[in-house]
């Protein structure tokens, strides 16, 4: 596929720049990347630590008829691009060991999906407030990572995964994630043991009283 890649030295957030370009009619699979983000955005209104030059910060404009299981497909694509053994924490955090090394944020703007992917590549430290929960590929593997190589793998994997049918996305995510079944977690104050995904990709929790509770969104943490 012809890729339209726009690379910026510095921007507020590639989410903002990609949304602006989507509003101007940028085509499907336009990729906006930056060396540095001054206002990187995370899920649930959080910020995304974007050390200049250390990470891969991209937003991909996807013009798809519906979101389907897009965030999960992007999680699978990101974990494949990373290569190192990793885990997927529902809905789409990419973990190496117990720490997060990549995150995904999807918004809908101007009739397109803006798919933000941040991968911690060559960070050697993190600010104290996230040092316990964040890691980078460099820290985990001891090797310098090539942003270009990972970007190429990522775009190829995204292309592949957005074309995959829902059942395969659900099945593969379930196979590759240790978080989907049998993990004792807390989600926004609700405690339970994870009990699989429903057909829309929502997460079932088995509560202590035996009932099942469906998680539609939120941050899942191990208890
Ligand atoms: C999360 O796990 O909270 C989602 C993090 C998403 C970060 C990426 S970095 C590229 C793109 N631009 C942003 O401002 N956010 C996403």
py3Dmol code that shows the C-alpha trace and the ligand (Angstrom):
import py3Dmol

protein = """\
ATOM      1  CA  UNK A   1       0.000   0.000   0.000  1.00  0.00           C
ATOM      2  CA  UNK A   2       1.151   3.546  -0.738  1.00  0.00           C
ATOM      3  CA  UNK A   3       1.909   5.186   2.561  1.00  0.00           C
ATOM      4  CA  UNK A   4       1.588   8.872   3.118  1.00  0.00           C
ATOM      5  CA  UNK A   5       3.969   9.608   6.023  1.00  0.00           C
ATOM      6  CA  UNK A   6       4.255  13.096   7.487  1.00  0.00           C
ATOM      7  CA  UNK A   7       7.109  13.419   9.973  1.00  0.00           C
ATOM      8  CA  UNK A   8       7.407  16.402  12.308  1.00  0.00           C
ATOM      9  CA  UNK A   9      10.418  17.383  14.444  1.00  0.00           C
ATOM     10  CA  UNK A  10       8.132  18.539  17.203  1.00  0.00           C
ATOM     11  CA  UNK A  11       4.426  18.973  17.742  1.00  0.00           C
ATOM     12  CA  UNK A  12       1.871  19.208  20.536  1.00  0.00           C
ATOM     13  CA  UNK A  13       0.428  15.746  19.862  1.00  0.00           C
ATOM     14  CA  UNK A  14       0.297  13.671  16.706  1.00  0.00           C
ATOM     15  CA  UNK A  15      -3.383  13.068  17.637  1.00  0.00           C
ATOM     16  CA  UNK A  16      -4.097  16.776  17.189  1.00  0.00           C
ATOM     17  CA  UNK A  17      -2.112  17.043  13.968  1.00  0.00           C
ATOM     18  CA  UNK A  18      -3.649  13.896  12.486  1.00  0.00           C
ATOM     19  CA  UNK A  19      -7.168  15.066  13.396  1.00  0.00           C
ATOM     20  CA  UNK A  20      -6.465  18.397  11.705  1.00  0.00           C
ATOM     21  CA  UNK A  21      -5.248  16.607   8.564  1.00  0.00           C
ATOM     22  CA  UNK A  22      -8.253  14.274   8.629  1.00  0.00           C
ATOM     23  CA  UNK A  23     -10.454  17.400   8.661  1.00  0.00           C
ATOM     24  CA  UNK A  24      -8.579  18.617   5.583  1.00  0.00           C
ATOM     25  CA  UNK A  25      -9.358  15.346   3.786  1.00  0.00           C
ATOM     26  CA  UNK A  26      -6.124  13.378   4.298  1.00  0.00           C
ATOM     27  CA  UNK A  27      -6.507   9.910   2.782  1.00  0.00           C
ATOM     28  CA  UNK A  28      -6.817   6.526   4.504  1.00  0.00           C
ATOM     29  CA  UNK A  29      -3.530   5.386   6.075  1.00  0.00           C
ATOM     30  CA  UNK A  30      -1.967   8.827   6.355  1.00  0.00           C
ATOM     31  CA  UNK A  31       0.647   8.511   9.102  1.00  0.00           C
ATOM     32  CA  UNK A  32       1.663  11.462  11.267  1.00  0.00           C
ATOM     33  CA  UNK A  33       4.786  10.964  13.388  1.00  0.00           C
ATOM     34  CA  UNK A  34       6.944  13.216  15.527  1.00  0.00           C
ATOM     35  CA  UNK A  35      10.374  13.117  17.155  1.00  0.00           C
ATOM     36  CA  UNK A  36       8.940  14.991  20.089  1.00  0.00           C
ATOM     37  CA  UNK A  37       5.474  15.705  21.467  1.00  0.00           C
ATOM     38  CA  UNK A  38       5.013  18.550  23.913  1.00  0.00           C
ATOM     39  CA  UNK A  39       1.484  17.479  24.891  1.00  0.00           C
ATOM     40  CA  UNK A  40       1.354  13.731  24.255  1.00  0.00           C
ATOM     41  CA  UNK A  41      -2.086  12.298  25.049  1.00  0.00           C
ATOM     42  CA  UNK A  42      -2.853   9.026  26.798  1.00  0.00           C
ATOM     43  CA  UNK A  43      -6.118   7.173  27.432  1.00  0.00           C
ATOM     44  CA  UNK A  44      -8.579   8.316  30.075  1.00  0.00           C
ATOM     45  CA  UNK A  45      -7.381  11.933  29.875  1.00  0.00           C
ATOM     46  CA  UNK A  46      -3.836  11.090  30.932  1.00  0.00           C
ATOM     47  CA  UNK A  47      -0.702  12.467  29.305  1.00  0.00           C
ATOM     48  CA  UNK A  48       1.843  10.361  27.416  1.00  0.00           C
ATOM     49  CA  UNK A  49       5.491  10.802  28.365  1.00  0.00           C
ATOM     50  CA  UNK A  50       7.183  11.668  25.044  1.00  0.00           C
ATOM     51  CA  UNK A  51      10.908  12.091  25.585  1.00  0.00           C
ATOM     52  CA  UNK A  52      12.396  13.648  22.423  1.00  0.00           C
ATOM     53  CA  UNK A  53      13.889  11.039  20.094  1.00  0.00           C
ATOM     54  CA  UNK A  54      13.458   8.162  22.533  1.00  0.00           C
ATOM     55  CA  UNK A  55      10.107   6.776  21.445  1.00  0.00           C
ATOM     56  CA  UNK A  56       7.972   6.102  18.422  1.00  0.00           C
ATOM     57  CA  UNK A  57       5.022   8.513  18.440  1.00  0.00           C
ATOM     58  CA  UNK A  58       2.598   8.123  15.546  1.00  0.00           C
ATOM     59  CA  UNK A  59      -1.054   8.613  14.698  1.00  0.00           C
ATOM     60  CA  UNK A  60      -2.530   6.829  11.712  1.00  0.00           C
ATOM     61  CA  UNK A  61      -5.641   8.136   9.990  1.00  0.00           C
ATOM     62  CA  UNK A  62      -7.863   5.190   9.137  1.00  0.00           C
ATOM     63  CA  UNK A  63     -10.981   5.674   7.060  1.00  0.00           C
ATOM     64  CA  UNK A  64     -12.908   2.539   7.939  1.00  0.00           C
ATOM     65  CA  UNK A  65     -16.675   2.082   7.857  1.00  0.00           C
ATOM     66  CA  UNK A  66     -16.735   1.117  11.540  1.00  0.00           C
ATOM     67  CA  UNK A  67     -14.409   0.734  14.480  1.00  0.00           C
ATOM     68  CA  UNK A  68     -15.110  -2.967  14.994  1.00  0.00           C
ATOM     69  CA  UNK A  69     -12.368  -4.339  17.198  1.00  0.00           C
ATOM     70  CA  UNK A  70      -9.890  -1.714  16.027  1.00  0.00           C
ATOM     71  CA  UNK A  71      -8.172  -1.071  19.356  1.00  0.00           C
ATOM     72  CA  UNK A  72      -7.535  -4.777  19.847  1.00  0.00           C
ATOM     73  CA  UNK A  73      -6.298  -5.189  16.277  1.00  0.00           C
ATOM     74  CA  UNK A  74      -3.893  -2.286  16.889  1.00  0.00           C
ATOM     75  CA  UNK A  75      -2.702  -3.895  20.117  1.00  0.00           C
ATOM     76  CA  UNK A  76      -1.934  -7.104  18.245  1.00  0.00           C
ATOM     77  CA  UNK A  77      -0.146  -5.155  15.496  1.00  0.00           C
ATOM     78  CA  UNK A  78       1.913  -3.203  18.019  1.00  0.00           C
ATOM     79  CA  UNK A  79       2.951  -6.302  19.940  1.00  0.00           C
ATOM     80  CA  UNK A  80       4.089  -7.949  16.696  1.00  0.00           C
ATOM     81  CA  UNK A  81       6.097  -4.864  15.694  1.00  0.00           C
ATOM     82  CA  UNK A  82       7.827  -4.875  19.072  1.00  0.00           C
ATOM     83  CA  UNK A  83       9.024  -8.413  18.522  1.00  0.00           C
ATOM     84  CA  UNK A  84      10.149  -9.007  22.119  1.00  0.00           C
ATOM     85  CA  UNK A  85       7.901 -11.328  24.135  1.00  0.00           C
ATOM     86  CA  UNK A  86       5.045  -9.172  25.328  1.00  0.00           C
ATOM     87  CA  UNK A  87       1.608  -9.354  26.843  1.00  0.00           C
ATOM     88  CA  UNK A  88      -1.591  -7.459  26.040  1.00  0.00           C
ATOM     89  CA  UNK A  89      -3.432  -5.899  28.937  1.00  0.00           C
ATOM     90  CA  UNK A  90      -7.042  -5.373  27.946  1.00  0.00           C
ATOM     91  CA  UNK A  91      -8.029  -3.342  26.054  1.00  0.00           C
ATOM     92  CA  UNK A  92      -4.725  -2.485  24.409  1.00  0.00           C
ATOM     93  CA  UNK A  93      -1.726  -1.810  26.642  1.00  0.00           C
ATOM     94  CA  UNK A  94       1.367  -3.617  25.467  1.00  0.00           C
ATOM     95  CA  UNK A  95       3.338  -4.942  28.411  1.00  0.00           C
ATOM     96  CA  UNK A  96       6.809  -6.387  28.702  1.00  0.00           C
ATOM     97  CA  UNK A  97       6.908  -8.276  31.943  1.00  0.00           C
ATOM     98  CA  UNK A  98       4.791  -6.316  34.406  1.00  0.00           C
ATOM     99  CA  UNK A  99       5.496  -2.928  32.874  1.00  0.00           C
ATOM    100  CA  UNK A 100       3.933  -1.062  29.990  1.00  0.00           C
ATOM    101  CA  UNK A 101       6.052  -0.334  26.953  1.00  0.00           C
ATOM    102  CA  UNK A 102       3.421   0.811  24.460  1.00  0.00           C
ATOM    103  CA  UNK A 103      -0.017   2.357  24.495  1.00  0.00           C
ATOM    104  CA  UNK A 104      -2.799   2.952  22.009  1.00  0.00           C
ATOM    105  CA  UNK A 105      -5.379   5.698  21.809  1.00  0.00           C
ATOM    106  CA  UNK A 106      -8.163   5.728  19.231  1.00  0.00           C
ATOM    107  CA  UNK A 107     -10.457   8.694  18.618  1.00  0.00           C
ATOM    108  CA  UNK A 108     -13.075   9.350  15.946  1.00  0.00           C
ATOM    109  CA  UNK A 109     -12.709  12.692  14.193  1.00  0.00           C
ATOM    110  CA  UNK A 110     -14.004  14.107  10.921  1.00  0.00           C
ATOM    111  CA  UNK A 111     -15.329  10.724   9.792  1.00  0.00           C
ATOM    112  CA  UNK A 112     -11.997   8.967  10.363  1.00  0.00           C
ATOM    113  CA  UNK A 113     -10.388   6.987  13.163  1.00  0.00           C
ATOM    114  CA  UNK A 114      -7.230   8.573  14.524  1.00  0.00           C
ATOM    115  CA  UNK A 115      -5.109   5.711  15.824  1.00  0.00           C
ATOM    116  CA  UNK A 116      -2.354   6.902  18.124  1.00  0.00           C
ATOM    117  CA  UNK A 117       0.419   4.478  18.987  1.00  0.00           C
ATOM    118  CA  UNK A 118       3.261   5.264  21.358  1.00  0.00           C
ATOM    119  CA  UNK A 119       6.109   2.783  21.805  1.00  0.00           C
ATOM    120  CA  UNK A 120       8.845   3.315  24.381  1.00  0.00           C
ATOM    121  CA  UNK A 121      11.956   2.383  22.441  1.00  0.00           C
ATOM    122  CA  UNK A 122      15.187   3.861  23.729  1.00  0.00           C
ATOM    123  CA  UNK A 123      14.218   5.460  27.011  1.00  0.00           C
ATOM    124  CA  UNK A 124      16.774   4.758  29.731  1.00  0.00           C
ATOM    125  CA  UNK A 125      14.733   6.329  32.520  1.00  0.00           C
ATOM    126  CA  UNK A 126      11.183   7.490  33.246  1.00  0.00           C
ATOM    127  CA  UNK A 127       9.889  10.252  35.511  1.00  0.00           C
ATOM    128  CA  UNK A 128       9.343   9.053  39.102  1.00  0.00           C
ATOM    129  CA  UNK A 129       5.544   9.086  38.783  1.00  0.00           C
ATOM    130  CA  UNK A 130       5.628   6.371  36.090  1.00  0.00           C
ATOM    131  CA  UNK A 131       9.006   4.708  36.760  1.00  0.00           C
ATOM    132  CA  UNK A 132       7.320   1.765  38.516  1.00  0.00           C
ATOM    133  CA  UNK A 133       4.874   1.050  35.703  1.00  0.00           C
ATOM    134  CA  UNK A 134       6.685   1.999  32.473  1.00  0.00           C
ATOM    135  CA  UNK A 135       9.531   0.379  30.592  1.00  0.00           C
ATOM    136  CA  UNK A 136      11.213   0.610  27.199  1.00  0.00           C
ATOM    137  CA  UNK A 137      12.516  -1.962  24.755  1.00  0.00           C
ATOM    138  CA  UNK A 138      16.021  -0.658  25.391  1.00  0.00           C
ATOM    139  CA  UNK A 139      15.670  -1.278  29.122  1.00  0.00           C
ATOM    140  CA  UNK A 140      14.194  -4.748  28.562  1.00  0.00           C
ATOM    141  CA  UNK A 141      16.545  -5.974  25.847  1.00  0.00           C
ATOM    142  CA  UNK A 142      19.690  -3.961  26.632  1.00  0.00           C
ATOM    143  CA  UNK A 143      19.874  -3.046  22.947  1.00  0.00           C
ATOM    144  CA  UNK A 144      19.428   0.232  21.096  1.00  0.00           C
ATOM    145  CA  UNK A 145      16.282   0.022  18.952  1.00  0.00           C
ATOM    146  CA  UNK A 146      15.868   1.366  15.431  1.00  0.00           C
ATOM    147  CA  UNK A 147      12.819   3.574  15.169  1.00  0.00           C
ATOM    148  CA  UNK A 148      12.703   3.120  11.409  1.00  0.00           C
ATOM    149  CA  UNK A 149      12.742  -0.672  11.595  1.00  0.00           C
ATOM    150  CA  UNK A 150       9.989  -0.720  14.224  1.00  0.00           C
ATOM    151  CA  UNK A 151       7.906   1.834  12.302  1.00  0.00           C
ATOM    152  CA  UNK A 152       8.102  -0.262   9.123  1.00  0.00           C
ATOM    153  CA  UNK A 153       7.069  -3.377  11.020  1.00  0.00           C
ATOM    154  CA  UNK A 154       4.298  -1.501  12.789  1.00  0.00           C
ATOM    155  CA  UNK A 155       2.741  -0.110   9.608  1.00  0.00           C
ATOM    156  CA  UNK A 156       2.889  -3.502   7.904  1.00  0.00           C
ATOM    157  CA  UNK A 157       1.308  -5.158  10.944  1.00  0.00           C
ATOM    158  CA  UNK A 158      -1.440  -2.503  11.196  1.00  0.00           C
ATOM    159  CA  UNK A 159      -2.252  -3.007   7.513  1.00  0.00           C
ATOM    160  CA  UNK A 160      -2.563  -6.737   8.118  1.00  0.00           C
ATOM    161  CA  UNK A 161      -4.550  -6.612  11.355  1.00  0.00           C
ATOM    162  CA  UNK A 162      -7.156  -4.083  10.232  1.00  0.00           C
ATOM    163  CA  UNK A 163      -8.097  -6.513   7.458  1.00  0.00           C
ATOM    164  CA  UNK A 164      -8.574  -9.468   9.818  1.00  0.00           C
ATOM    165  CA  UNK A 165     -12.081 -10.678  10.722  1.00  0.00           C
ATOM    166  CA  UNK A 166     -13.525 -10.055  14.193  1.00  0.00           C
ATOM    167  CA  UNK A 167     -13.509 -13.669  15.323  1.00  0.00           C
ATOM    168  CA  UNK A 168      -9.787 -14.029  14.573  1.00  0.00           C
ATOM    169  CA  UNK A 169      -8.971 -10.753  16.365  1.00  0.00           C
ATOM    170  CA  UNK A 170     -10.888 -11.926  19.450  1.00  0.00           C
ATOM    171  CA  UNK A 171      -9.372 -15.392  19.390  1.00  0.00           C
ATOM    172  CA  UNK A 172      -5.799 -14.188  18.847  1.00  0.00           C
ATOM    173  CA  UNK A 173      -6.086 -11.478  21.480  1.00  0.00           C
ATOM    174  CA  UNK A 174      -7.419 -14.032  23.945  1.00  0.00           C
ATOM    175  CA  UNK A 175      -4.566 -16.426  23.154  1.00  0.00           C
ATOM    176  CA  UNK A 176      -1.846 -13.811  23.421  1.00  0.00           C
ATOM    177  CA  UNK A 177      -3.072 -11.977  26.510  1.00  0.00           C
ATOM    178  CA  UNK A 178      -2.627 -13.273  30.035  1.00  0.00           C
ATOM    179  CA  UNK A 179      -5.202 -10.691  31.151  1.00  0.00           C
ATOM    180  CA  UNK A 180      -8.293 -12.056  29.443  1.00  0.00           C
ATOM    181  CA  UNK A 181      -8.832 -15.145  31.611  1.00  0.00           C
ATOM    182  CA  UNK A 182      -8.078 -16.043  35.170  1.00  0.00           C
ATOM    183  CA  UNK A 183      -6.375 -12.821  36.276  1.00  0.00           C
ATOM    184  CA  UNK A 184      -7.423 -11.240  39.571  1.00  0.00           C
ATOM    185  CA  UNK A 185      -7.932  -7.560  38.760  1.00  0.00           C
ATOM    186  CA  UNK A 186      -9.566  -4.359  39.855  1.00  0.00           C
ATOM    187  CA  UNK A 187     -11.241  -2.050  37.344  1.00  0.00           C
ATOM    188  CA  UNK A 188     -12.474   1.334  38.567  1.00  0.00           C
ATOM    189  CA  UNK A 189     -13.147  -0.108  42.016  1.00  0.00           C
ATOM    190  CA  UNK A 190     -14.733  -3.366  40.789  1.00  0.00           C
ATOM    191  CA  UNK A 191     -12.805  -6.454  41.941  1.00  0.00           C
ATOM    192  CA  UNK A 192     -12.977  -9.784  40.175  1.00  0.00           C
ATOM    193  CA  UNK A 193     -11.281 -12.445  38.097  1.00  0.00           C
ATOM    194  CA  UNK A 194     -11.179 -11.963  34.325  1.00  0.00           C
ATOM    195  CA  UNK A 195     -13.456 -14.378  32.492  1.00  0.00           C
ATOM    196  CA  UNK A 196     -13.031 -13.888  28.746  1.00  0.00           C
ATOM    197  CA  UNK A 197     -14.237 -11.420  26.134  1.00  0.00           C
ATOM    198  CA  UNK A 198     -17.712 -10.998  24.718  1.00  0.00           C
ATOM    199  CA  UNK A 199     -18.265 -10.791  20.966  1.00  0.00           C
ATOM    200  CA  UNK A 200     -17.781  -7.015  20.992  1.00  0.00           C
ATOM    201  CA  UNK A 201     -14.437  -7.320  22.765  1.00  0.00           C
ATOM    202  CA  UNK A 202     -15.671  -6.234  26.192  1.00  0.00           C
ATOM    203  CA  UNK A 203     -14.111  -7.920  29.202  1.00  0.00           C
ATOM    204  CA  UNK A 204     -16.043 -10.200  31.556  1.00  0.00           C
ATOM    205  CA  UNK A 205     -15.214 -10.217  35.236  1.00  0.00           C
ATOM    206  CA  UNK A 206     -16.343 -12.961  37.595  1.00  0.00           C
ATOM    207  CA  UNK A 207     -17.163 -11.271  40.896  1.00  0.00           C
ATOM    208  CA  UNK A 208     -16.788 -12.860  44.296  1.00  0.00           C
ATOM    209  CA  UNK A 209     -20.548 -13.512  44.550  1.00  0.00           C
ATOM    210  CA  UNK A 210     -20.324 -15.582  41.335  1.00  0.00           C
ATOM    211  CA  UNK A 211     -22.059 -13.065  39.065  1.00  0.00           C
ATOM    212  CA  UNK A 212     -20.474 -11.794  35.860  1.00  0.00           C
ATOM    213  CA  UNK A 213     -19.872  -8.109  35.265  1.00  0.00           C
ATOM    214  CA  UNK A 214     -19.001  -6.687  31.840  1.00  0.00           C
ATOM    215  CA  UNK A 215     -16.281  -4.040  31.637  1.00  0.00           C
ATOM    216  CA  UNK A 216     -16.859  -1.569  28.832  1.00  0.00           C
ATOM    217  CA  UNK A 217     -13.917   0.744  29.506  1.00  0.00           C
ATOM    218  CA  UNK A 218     -11.432   1.717  32.147  1.00  0.00           C
ATOM    219  CA  UNK A 219      -8.013   0.910  33.468  1.00  0.00           C
ATOM    220  CA  UNK A 220      -7.478  -2.743  34.425  1.00  0.00           C
ATOM    221  CA  UNK A 221      -4.938  -3.310  37.220  1.00  0.00           C
ATOM    222  CA  UNK A 222      -3.680  -6.538  38.739  1.00  0.00           C
ATOM    223  CA  UNK A 223      -4.691  -6.976  42.372  1.00  0.00           C
TER     224      UNK A 223
END
"""
ligand_1 = """\
16
LIG
C -2.283 5.102 26.530
O -1.850 3.973 26.746
O -2.681 5.822 27.461
C -2.331 5.600 25.129
C -1.034 6.256 24.731
C -0.997 6.730 23.311
C 0.250 7.505 23.014
C 0.382 7.858 21.578
S 1.960 8.581 21.200
C 1.393 8.966 19.615
C -0.022 9.480 19.768
N 0.009 10.886 20.108
C -0.446 11.116 21.325
O -0.531 12.248 21.847
N -0.843 9.971 21.899
C -0.636 8.840 21.025
"""
view = py3Dmol.view(width=600, height=400)
view.addModel(protein, "pdb")
view.setStyle({"model": 0}, {"cartoon": {"style": "trace"}})
view.addModel(ligand_1, "xyz")
view.setStyle({"model": 1}, {"stick": {}})
view.zoomTo()
view.show()
